[in-house]
C-alpha cells in the first residue's frame, strides 16, 4: 500500500498545551497592526508571554502564531473579546486546523465516541488511532516511542485544558456559546465536527445532527 498518497502530518505540537493565554495575548497584539510579523516582533521584544528565556519565548510565540494563523480575522476578534470557555473552544479549533492529526483524532475518535455514547478516552484509543493512520502515513511508523508518548501527553493535555476531557478520561460535552458555534459552523465542512457536541451542523456540505 502506498503510504505517501496523503499529505504528511505535521507533528510539532508538543510545545505547551492549548496555549489559550498566549493566544489571547498575541491575538490582541495582532489586531493592532493586522500583521503577524509585526506582532511576533513585539511579543518577543517586550517578552509579553513572560517566558523565562529568549529561546522558550521565541518557541512559544512561533507555535502560538502558527495556530492563530489558522483563524480568520473575525475569529481573532472574537478570541480577544470572549470568555475563557469561548477562548478554549476557539484555540482547540485552531489546533485542529493547524494540525490535521489533531483534527482527525477530534473528529474520528473524540466526537465519534461521544455520539456513540461511549464517552471515555484513554491512551489505547490514541495508540489505535495512530496505528490505523500509519497505514497511510509512513511518518507515523518512524516515530520513536518517546515521541509518540509526548504527542499523546500533549494531545490529552490540550483536551483537558479545553474542558473536553477530565483527568480520568471522561469526555465532557462541549457547551458552546451561540456566537462561537455560529462562527465555527461557517466553514465547510463545519468545524463543529471537532467537538463532542450534538449541536446540529448547518453550513453547506456539513453533516446534520446525529
Secondary structure, 3 states (H helix, E strand, C coil): CCCCCCCCCCCCCCCCCCCHHHHHHHHHHHHHHCCHHHHHHHHHHCCCCCCCCHHHHHHHHHHHHHHHCCCCHHHHHHHHCCCHHHHHHHHHHHHHHHCHHHHHHHHHHHHHHHHCCCCECCHHHHHHHHHHHCCCCHHHHCCCHHHHHHHHHHHHHHHHHCCCECCCCEECCCCCCHHHHHHHCCCCCCHHHHCCCCCCCCCCCCCCCC
